[in-house]
């Protein structure tokens, strides 16, 4: 897991089934899924994912230069070999001119 190198103005949420960390060097927000009691996709995990995406969208939609500090949202699992990535966290916004189809 990346180490939290520097702070961000984004308020990092706390969840029961996942962990969120900011990697300033890579300008990436890492979302580690940690399903319990066993490694399955649950409503709780889905809730964590949706909540983080909504909070990040709200943060990026706020006035100011908030998009410069977080460039990527990486969702992965605490289980080895399970990994997914969104190209850019700003792609959550429909109006993002850099979003890829």
HELIX and SHEET records of a PDB file:
HELIX    1   1 UNK A   43  UNK A   61  1                                  19    
HELIX    2   2 UNK A   66  UNK A   68  5                                   3    
HELIX    3   3 UNK A   89  UNK A   92  5                                   4    
SHEET    1   A 4 UNK A  18  UNK A  23  0                                        
SHEET    2   A 4 UNK A  28  UNK A  33 -1                                        
SHEET    3   A 4 UNK A  72  UNK A  77  1                                        
SHEET    4   A 4 UNK A  83  UNK A  86 -1                                        
END                                                                             
